[in-house]
Amino acid sequence: MSLVLGLFNYWVAILLMMTGFFTVIWRSNFVKKVIGLNIFQASVFLLYITMGKVHGGTAPILNDSAVYTHPLPSVLILTAIVVGISTTAVALALIVRIHEAYGTVDEDELHHLDDPA
Amino acid sequence: MIDRHLLVLQVVIPLCGAPLVLLVRHREAAYGVALTVAGVAWGLAARIVYRVASEGTLSYALGGWVPPWGIEYRVDALGAVAVGLAATVGLAGLVFAPRSIAREIPHERHYLFYVLYLLCFTGLLGISVTGDLFNLFVFLEIASLSGYVLVGLGPSRRALTAAFQYLVLGTLGATFIVIGIGLLYQATGTLNMADMARLLPGVGRTRTLVVALAFFTAGLSLKAAVFPLHLWLPNAYTYAPSVVSAFLAGTSTKVALYAMLRLFLSVFGRTLELEWAPLHAMLTVMASFAIIVASAVAIFQSDVKRLLAYSSVAQVGYIVLGLTLMSVNGLTASVIHLANHAFTKAGMFLAVGCMVLRLGSSDLATLKGVGRRMPLTTAAWVIGGLGLIGIPATAGFVTKWYLVSAALQANAWILVTLIIASSLLAVVYVWRVVEVAYFRAPDGEAGAVEEAPAAMLIATWILIGATLYLGLFGSGPVGLARRAAEMLLRGAP
């Protein structure tokens, strides 16, 4: 029982990770690839935050003797989220340029346009 | 004052230079600022290398917070090699840039090019100086994100798809690295690499650490283009602007390999020995395939930039091969080859950039007779090519010497054969270009071209000269590499 419920967050993280990874690899549409990349990164955010969570813990504000959740993983993930947003922004900008240059954002069609065999 | 804050200034100066260039906007003034910043950064890097060589490891506590609580910047012999190569290739690329991008990037976007270049430069230097694992990830992403955009600035529309492919694979790699960092943090409670190396033996060989190592291997192999995870590299280097190809080929994969050496040996070294894990066999096989398959593929390329790109994949293989031999000679070969190959390959890409400026293409067919029209440029390319083969008096020879002696010591005759076979394949692909450049008559337009502008030639020859210097009088750098190798083998932080 604890293998499922006790590690619930980790299972969800793994599920999200695989969903995202699959989308990145399998989908030929560039926008969908970026969405997959986002899901993949979100799973890692979840993994980190779960890691720092203490059962019954609160925000680490020094006023009483309460149990605190470890703040450092959350802070790290704040940075990782910023990195993720920047990556998404660059990716979307590239997709706009690709659409301008080719008229499509589908990987298979792009290959066909570049190497008409 | 400068000496006390040396390590942090190495990162802060180019980081502040980038927005400054953005504010300046004016094309020539922006270039002036960028060149000054890169020059200062090179001076700081030279000082760091000198001090590490004479005094040993340097450490700097960011904001006065004592490590491991605060972020530590730390440069040892291995870091000094990485800082030195990143700063030198970065400066040479910037000296080369203005005339080259004038033909490849619209004029009104030049200042943006310099902003991105400085950001990428910051990231690469940051990876080399930081002692904090999460900091390393952030710098890796600063370098990679600006790198994707730099690739996307290339003149043909294929540059855009190449940049997108690079972005997707690079981001997957980076995310794998973050997972690895998270698992290590979970096991040790620290992010400082030296502290982590001290704490890990107490943790023991738990599954968490094995999984972390697996994620690091996949992530860093993607970033460093270790065969067969190199798929982003040929397109990215072929379609990027010439100077970007040189800059990225010289620095980005080398810095990722630096991170790989650091993690595998300094951080994990005393807990999960490389020989223990199935990792060792896998890396040996991957590296062996890289040096043979990538060299063979390079022979069949009709575009010189793509040929050099595949050759890069093979050269990355040499570095990984040196790592798997796990001896002082093998690791010395790996560490010194970081610098040797950075200078050789960046110099060759710059020489190709000179040809592209004058001929408009890097296709082999347009290079007919270029050896007679642009003798200095072609000579630089050929000396670089001899370095790839490993002819004595070039830097490549020093690497091969240490690599082969390490393989002989380990009685790995198959590896010796593979290294020699790969060198022979390099002879073939270098000769193909030499033959076209010197022994074919130039046709039509190519007959009228003249030698490249002085600034571009100087930048090219600085890097090619550096490879000759390393090949002929390289005992100082080799000594530094040997110190780094001994330190890595001891697993000392």
Interface residues (C-beta under 8 A of the other chain):
Chain A: F21 V24 F30 K33 L37 F40 Q41 V44 L47 Y48 M51 L72 P73 L76 T79 A80 V83 S86 T87 V90 A91 L94 I95 R97 I98 A101 Y102 L110 D114
Chain B: F134 F137 V138 E141 L145 Y148 V149 G152 R157 R158 L160 T161 A163 F164 L167 V168 T171 L172 A174 T175 V178 I179 G182 Y185 Q186
